[in-house]
């Protein structure tokens, strides 16, 4: 008898294939985020971006932490705060506004 497992799709449509979301040993929350990471590596090699950081924590009142997907330092001196989103939850929107207010930064969504 063959048992067929039906997997319930993730509520935010995240690929269940972890191998597809893993690049350089990092497991990303989505394929979109993994692709953006690959694009950033190309920009570093091209000399457009000096370096970037992943999962940068921002501390908010009430002991909450917002983790930014990418903090990019560009060769022209620009600093960009990037969050790669496919689905914007209510909690995400609230924390994003809190970080922008508390830290005086603008978070770009990709």
N, C-alpha and C positions, 0 to 999 in steps of 0.2 A: 504494500500500500504506500503510495506516495503522498507525503504531506506537503501541501503548498502553503507557505506563510505569506500572508498579506500584511505588508507593512503600512501602518497608518502614516500618511504624509505629514511632515512637520508643519505646524501651523503657520510658520513664516516661509514655507517652501524651501527650506535649506536642504541641499543635496545630502542624502544619507550616505553617499560615497565619500568617506573621509579621505581616501587616497587622492581623490580629485581636488579636495580642498587643502591638501598638504603640499607646501612648497618649502624647500630648504629645511625640512624638519619642523616647520611651523604649521599647526593646524588652524586654519582660518574659519571664521564663523560662516562664511559664504564663499561661493565660487567668485562672486563679484569682488570681494575683498582680496582674495588670492590673486586675481588678475590685476587689480590695482597695485598690489605689492610688486608683481612682476614688471609693471610699467614703471614704477619708481626705481627699481634696480636699473632699468635701461636708462632712465634720466640721470642717474648717478654716473653711469659709465659714459654718457654723452657730455657730462660736465655741466648739466643744467642744475642739478641738485647736489649740494655738498654732502649732506647726509640726512637720514630720517630716523625717527624713533617710532616704535610700535607700542600700542597699548599704554599710552601715557596717562597716569592717574591724576585726576583733579579732585581735591578734597572739598566737599560741600558741607554746609551746616547740617547738624543732625547726624554726623558720622557717616554720611553718604559719600560714595566714591563714583565718579563718572570716568570711564576709561575711553579715551580718545583713540581712534584706530591708528592715525598717523600724525606725527608732528614733523613737518618738512622744513628744512633749512636750505633755501635756494642760493645759488652763487651770486645773485643780484642783491642779496641781503634780506630778501623777503622771507617771512616766517608764515607758514600756512598750517592751519589746524583742520584736519580732514577726518570726516567720519563717512565711511562707506555704508550706505543704507539701502536696503531693499524695502523694508517695512518700518515705518516710524511709529513706535508704540507711544502711548500716553506718557509712560514713565520716562522714555527717552527724551521726548519733547520738553518735559518739565526739567529734567536734569541739564539738558543742553542750554535752556534759557538761564538756569542757575549759574552754570559755568560762565556763560557770556556776560552775565551781570556781575558776578563776583570777581572775575579775572580780567574783564575788559577786553575780551578776544571775540573774534567772529569765527564760528565753526562752519566750514563749508561741507555740504553734503554732496557726495558723489553717487 
